[in-house]
């Protein structure tokens, strides 16, 4: 291990063992208690809101619906974190890491609701397109009156998603293809870099329209495969659940002494997968055209639950119903592949390689959008955008051939920095989120379809939308 790897590992250990776990769990518990665990109470309403159509503006033009904004964030969420990330967590932290992933999602659901609600409150309308945009950088500037903080976050999220996370996606794709087809990682990396270049330099809309169809289909197919593994091993399932719980607290002999590793890796991979409180999903949440900010907050909370409780648990079942994690040196997507092949045969490994490609490549698109929209927040510059696009392609190539551990450690570092900035911001903006949530719940109790007006919340800050005109709703 090089000196660079050692430094990365040490810094991440400090961040995830002390700083981030306290802030992440602490903020989630604070919001959960203050909202009386709204993330659980309103689960039925979350599903109901998915089908709600976007309201029309004064000119009769429809905006982006809750479901469409949900799919944009889901394209970023559902990817390698669910397949490679879970396997990595189990390989490094034992089965107990899965339990801590669940905890991060269940508690973090409240943080996800707050950050996406705030993104809606402080969104702005792009006059050239008529669409909304926003996110943490915007609520830091307009809600906290701290543009420097917004610029800092915009820089970090651009580096995190545009560069580092895309390297993770490329790394997972090349490993999966080498495992299933024996292809050279450099060759696959060059192909990925070229395809990414085509997207970011002009073909974005067409390819996004395709992936929005393919990705949900592949997600359903992946969950079906996981259920098939579970059904074929149904008698072993109770043992797996007991193994996860016991290992989570270091009570299982085989994993005794791994409590710290289980928690740290569960928090790392849980945050990477569901992004609750990290400040990424609010960028997508802000684009939705809804009648009340809390509606999109609830939708994004549902996304966290689907990502971790459903998709990540599917991967955990695949891995733990096989003994590959005990005897293999694999610690990424190749562990999931080995587990699938052990359960279902060689065809399952090929299926997973294709699924990983579609998941990861759609995530590259979503990641690129997060970077581009935040570059626009800092300064609208064609030169800056051109440089950003070149580096996006370069990092896809870097990730394709880099060592697994280096790529994931870089992702963990940038992810932690991003989450710390965002969590501090939403804690400071709780004074705004609280009355907005109360307004939603009050209208709902009266049997109304909640509609929000900025005049109803005093001292809300610089809010561009939510005025009296129909187009501002």
N, C-alpha and C positions, 0 to 999 in steps of 0.2 A: 504493500500500500504506500503510495507516494505521500510526501508532506502535505500536498493539497488535499488529498483524500482524508488524511488525518485531521486537518483543520476543519474541513466540512463536517466530518463525523462528530467532532468534539462540540462544535458550535450547535449543531442540531440536537445533540444530547442535552445540552443546557437549556435550549429553547423549549424542547418538547417535554423534558422531565420537570421543569419548574415554571418557566414563564407562560408558555402557551396553554398548557393543560389547566393551569389555575384560571387564566383569563377566559379560555374557551368554555370550560365547564362552569366557571363562576358566572359569566355573562348569560349563558344558557339558563342556569338555575334562577338568576335574578329575573330575567324576562318571563320565565315559566311561572314563577311564584307571583310576580306582579300582575300577570294576565290570567291568573288562576288556571294555568295549563291550557291556554286557548288552543295550542297545537293538537290537543287530543279532543277537547270539547267540540270543536267545529269540523272534525274530519268529514262527516256527511255533507256539510256545506261545501267543502273543498271540491268534492266530486261534482256537486251540482253546478258550481261556478265554472267548471271546465267547459260546459256546453253553452255558456252565456255568450251571446253575440256582442260584437263591438258596437257601441253607440255611434250614430252618425253625427258629423259636425253640421254646422249651419248650411254648408254647401251640399250636404247630402252624401259626403264622402265618408266611407268607413275607414277606421284605423285598424291597427293590429289587434286581434282578439286576445283574450286571456290564454286560450289554448295555443294560439300561434306563438305567443311570447314564451309559454311553457315549453313548447317544442324546441325553441332556440336554446334555452338554458339546458334542456334535457340532452340536446345534441352534444353540449360540452360536458355535462355530468356523466352521462352513460357512455362509458368508453373503457380505456385501459385501467382506470381505477377500480372498476368492477371486476375485471378479469385478471389482470396482472397484479394490481394493487392488493387485492385480497390474498392472492397466493403469496405475495411477498410478505405480507403481514403475518401469515401463518408460518411461513418458512423461518422468519426471524423472531417472532414473538410467541409461536405456538398457537394452538387452537383458541386459547383465551383471548387473543387479540380480536377475534370476531365479536365477542361480548362487548368489548370496549368500543368497537365500531358502532354497535347498536346504541350504546349509551350516548356517543357523540351525536348520532342522528336524532334520537328521541329528545334529548335536551336541546340540541342545536336547532331543532325545528322552530323553537321560539325565536332564536336569533335570526333565522332565515326570514321569519314573518316580519320582524322589525326592520331589517335592512331593506327588504323589497317594498315594504310600505313607505319607508322614507324615500326610496328611489322614485316612487310614484308621486309623492308630495312635492318633491323638488325637481321633477322632470321639466324639460323645456321643449318647445315645439320648433322643429327645424323648418323655417319658412320656405326653403327651397323645395322640400319634399312633402311638407305637411305632416310628417311623422314625428313622434316623440323620441327623445333620447335623454339619457341620464345615468345615474349610478352614484357610487360613493363619492367620487370626485366632486359631483354636483352638490350633494347634500353637505359635504364638508365646506364648500365655498358659500353656499346660499343659506344653509341652516346654522352652521357654526361660525360663519364669517371668517373662515380660515382658508383663503385661496392657496396659501403655501402648502397646507396639508393636502388639499385636493390635487395640487400639482405633484406632490411627492407620491401620493397614492397612484395617480395616473401613470407616473414613470414606472413604479414598481409593478403594477398590473400589466403594463405593456411588456416589460422584460419577462415577467413570469409566464404570461399566456402566449405572447407572440414568439418568444424564444425558448425558454426552458421547458414549458409544458409540451410544446410541439416537438421538442427533442425526445421527450418521454414517449409520445405517441409513435414517433418514427422508430425509436428503439424497440418498442413492443412489436411493431409490425415486422421488422426485419428478423427479430428472434423467432417469432411465430412461423414465418415463412421458411426460415432455415430449419426449424424443428420438423415441419411437415413435408417440405419439398426439397430440402437440402440446398436451397439457393444461396448464393453468395450475398452477404449483407451489404457489401459495397454496391453491387449491381442493383439490388432492390432499393438502396438508398438513393442512387442516382435517379431511378424511375420516380420515386416519391418526390424528390426535389423538383424534378421537371413538372410533375402533376401539380405540386403546390404552387410553383411559379405560374402555371396557366391560370390557376384559381385567383391568386392574389393580384395578378396583373391584368385581370379582365373577365374571367369566366365565372365569377362568383355566383351571380344570380341563378344561372342555369344549373350549376352543380348543386347549389343549395336546394333547389326545387326537387332534384332527384333524391338527394340524401334524406330529405324530410319524409319521403315515402319509404326508402329502403331501410333506414335506421329503426323506425318502430317495428317493421316487419322482422328485422334481424333480432331485435330485443325480445320480441315475443317468441321467436324460434329458439333463442338461447335459453329463455326461461323454460320453454317446453322440454328442451334437452335436459336441463337440470332436474325438472320434475320426473322425467323418465328415469334418470339415475336414482332419484329418491325412491320411486316406485319399485324399481328393481332391487333396491336395498332397504325396503321399508322396515324390516325387522331390526335393522342396525341404527335407524334414525334416533330412537330414544337414547342410545349409547352416545351418539354424536353430540346431542344436546347436553347431556350430562358432562361429556368431555369438555365442551366449550365453557360451561359454567364453572366446573371445578378448576380448569386450567386458568380461568380468568382471575382466580384468587390464589393461585399457586398451590391448590389442594391436591392436584393430580401428581402422583409420584414422578412420572416421566417428565413433567414440566415444572417440578418444584424449583424454586429459585429463579423462575422466569417471569415473576409478577411484574417487575419493572419493564421488562422487554415487551410483555403482552400489552401493558397499558400504553407505552410509548408508541409501539407500532400500530396499535388499534387506533390511537388518536391521529397519528400521521396519515394512515391510509384511509381512515374514516373521513378526515377533513379533505384529503385529496379527492375522494370519491364524491361526497355529497356537497362539498363546498359551503356548508352552513356557517354563516358568520364570516366567511372569507372575503366577501365583497365582490364576487364575480357575477353571480346570478342577478343582482340588482341592475346590472347593465342591460340585461335582457328584459327584466321585469319592468323597467322604465318605459319600454317601447309600447306596452299594451295600452289600449284605449278602453278604460273602464270608468264606471260612474263613481267609484270610491277606491282610494288607495289600498285599503285593507283587503279588498278582493284579490288583488294580485299578490299581496303578502301571503294570503292563505293558499293560493295556487302554488307559489314557490315552496311553501312548507310541504305540500303534498309531494312535490318533486323530490325533496330530501328523503321522505319516507319511502317512496317508490325506489329510489336509487339504492338506498342502503338496506332497508328491511326486505325488499323483494329481490333486486338484482344481485346485490353483494352476498346476501344469504344463499342465493342460488349457487354462486361460485364456491362459497364455503362448504356447501353440501357436496358439491362435485369433488373438491379436494379432500375433505375429511372422510368421505365414504370410500376412499382409496387409501392405500398405504404408501403412495408415492412420496408424500411429504416427509415420511420417516426415513426413506432410504435414498432419496434423490438429492443431488446437489443443486437442482433447479430452484430458483428463487424468484421467478417472474412468470410470464405467461407460459413458459415451457412446463412449469409445474402443473398448471391447470390442464394443459394439453396432455401431459403424461397421465394425469388422473382420469381424464375423459377417455383416453385410449384404453386404459386399464379397465374401465367400466363398460365401454360400448364398442371398442374396436377402432381400427385405424381411421375409418371414415370420419369419426367424431373429431379427431385431431385436425383433419383437413377442413371440416366445417368450421372449427374454431379459428383457424388461420384466416379464413375468408371473413368470418364475423368480426375478428379483430381489425382486419383491414378496413372494413366499412365503418365500424365504430370509431376507430382511431382517426381515420381520414376525415370523417364528418366533424370530429372534435377539433381537428386542425383548422377547419373552416370557422367553427364557433370561436376558437381561441384567437384567430386572426381578427375577427370582428371586434372582440373585446379590446385588442390592442389598438386597432384603427380608431375606434370611437373615443378612446382616451387620449390618443395623439391629437385628435380634433379638439379636445377640451383644453389641452395645453396651448396649442397654436395651430391654426389652419395653415399648413405649408405643404405644397406639393413635393418639395425637396425632402422634407422630413419623412413624408409618407413613402417616397421612393426608397430612401435608405432603410426604413423599417421593413419594407417588403423584401429587399435584398437580404437582410439579416434573418428574416423568417425562413427563407429558402435555405440559407446557410446553416441555420440551427437544425433544420430537418435533416440535412446531410450529416451534421455532427452527431445527432442523436442516433442515426442509423448505424453508425459504426462504433460508438462509444461503449465503454463498460457499463453494465446495468447499474452497479452501485453508484458510480459517479453521477449518472443522469438522475437517479432517484434522490440522491443527497442534495443535488442542486435544486431540484423541484421542492424538496422539503424546506430548504433554507428560504427560498423566495416566497413560498407559500406562507411560511410562518411570519415573515416580515409584513406581508400583505394583510394577513389575518389580524395581527396585532394593531396595525393602524386603523383598520376598519372597525374592529370591536371597540376600541377606545372611542371612536367617533359615534357609533350607535348608542353606546352607554351615555355619552354626553347629550345625545339627542332624544333620550327617553322622554324628556319633558315635552317633546313634540309628538312622539309616537303615542304616548299614553292618551291624550285627549282625542287623537284621531281614531284610535281603537275604540275608545268609549263612545264616540259619535257613531261609529258603525254599529256597535252592539245595541245602543239606544234605539236607533232607527229600526234595527232588525226586530227588537222586542215589540215594537209598535206595528209590526207586520209590513213595514215598508221595504221597498227595494232601495238600499242605502245610496244616497247621493251626497257627495262632499262639496262644500264651499269653503274657501280659505277664510272667509269672514267669521266662520263658526269657531275657529281656533285662534285665540289672541297670541301675539308675539311669536308667530310661526316663522318669521324671517322672510327672506326674499323668494316668494313663490310666484312663478310666472303663469302657471295654469290654475285651474280650479276657481275661476272667477265667476262672473254672472253670465257670460256669453256661452252659448251652446258649444261653440267650437273649442272652448277652453276646458271642457269637461273631460 
